[in-house]
Amino acid sequence: MLASITLLKSSHLPPVTIKSHELNNDLIQIVVKGAVHKTGNYEVKRGATIQDVLNLAQPLEQADLNKLKLAAKLRNHQTITVQERRKITVHITGAVTEPTSLSVEQGMMVKELAPLLSFLPEADSEKLNRKRKLKDGETISVPAKKTNRKKIASKSPNKIKEIK
């Protein structure tokens, strides 16, 4: 595909011919917007990836890069929109030192709450070891451990003793 362009500046000068392979086809235009420090137009080498242009645009701390295929090659005139990670609120009650409300990232699992909480000695924090996503506005109640109290019947069927 060798096309050529002939430029005639004036009738006194000889024509100048530029072959298309000499034009700068190595650069492509990309637009980056959303949760980045430097939104705008970027000119990058053909074959560059989304990660390459994001390195230039500098994603914000709250940018959600999980939704982007960072290794994907860019196309000329492509627009990359970087979304912010969405926050949800969960309420914590039960066997914790202080009931509270937490703002956490959407998609966080119940089991990821444990390091964020301060438990009472009787708390059964193992009950938080669940692989399910938290829901916005949800209340998580940390249960207390069940005591080892056994009820046994004494000689008289009407009397019950508690043994710890």
Residue pairs with C-beta under 8 A, 6 or more apart in sequence:
1 20
2 19
2 20
2 21
3 19
3 20
4 17
4 18
4 19
4 20
5 17
5 18
5 20
6 15
6 16
6 17
7 15
7 16
7 17
7 18
8 15
9 16
25 46
26 45
26 46
27 43
27 44
27 45
27 46
28 43
28 44
28 45
28 46
28 48
28 74
28 75
28 76
28 77
28 78
29 41
29 42
29 43
29 76
29 77
30 41
30 42
30 43
30 44
30 48
30 53
30 74
30 77
30 78
30 79
30 80
31 40
31 41
31 42
31 77
31 78
31 79
31 80
32 38
32 39
32 40
32 42
32 53
32 54
32 56
32 57
32 79
32 80
32 82
33 39
33 40
33 79
33 80
33 81
33 82
34 63
34 80
34 81
34 82
34 83
34 84
35 59
35 60
35 62
35 63
35 64
35 82
35 83
35 84
36 54
36 57
36 58
36 59
36 60
36 63
36 82
37 57
37 58
37 59
37 60
38 56
38 57
38 58
39 57
40 57
42 53
42 56
42 57
44 52
44 53
44 56
44 74
46 76
47 73
48 73
48 74
49 70
49 71
49 72
49 73
49 74
50 68
50 69
50 70
50 71
50 72
50 74
50 80
51 70
51 71
52 74
53 74
53 80
54 65
54 68
54 70
54 80
54 82
57 80
57 82
59 65
59 82
60 82
60 84
62 84
62 85
63 82
63 83
63 84
63 85
64 82
64 83
64 84
64 85
64 86
65 82
67 83
68 80
68 82
74 80
85 105
85 106
86 105
86 106
87 103
87 104
87 105
87 106
88 103
88 104
88 105
88 106
88 108
88 134
88 135
88 136
88 137
89 101
89 102
89 103
89 104
89 136
89 137
90 101
90 102
90 104
90 113
90 134
90 135
90 136
90 137
90 138
90 139
90 140
91 99
91 100
91 101
91 102
91 137
91 138
91 139
91 140
92 99
92 100
92 101
92 102
92 113
92 117
92 139
92 140
92 142
93 99
93 139
93 140
93 141
93 142
94 123
94 140
94 141
94 142
94 143
94 144
95 119
95 120
95 122
95 123
95 124
95 142
95 143
95 144
96 117
96 118
96 119
96 120
96 123
96 142
97 118
97 119
97 120
98 118
102 113
102 116
104 112
104 113
104 116
104 134
106 136
107 133
108 133
108 134
109 130
109 131
109 132
109 133
109 134
110 128
110 129
110 130
110 131
110 132
110 133
110 134
110 140
111 128
111 129
111 130
111 131
113 128
113 134
113 140
114 125
114 128
114 129
117 125
117 142
119 125
119 142
120 144
122 144
122 145
123 142
123 143
123 144
123 145
124 142
124 143
124 144
124 145
124 146
125 142
127 142
127 143
128 140
128 142
134 140
147 164
148 164
149 162
149 163
149 164
150 162
150 163
151 160
151 161
151 162
151 163
152 160
152 161
152 163
153 159
153 160
154 160
154 161
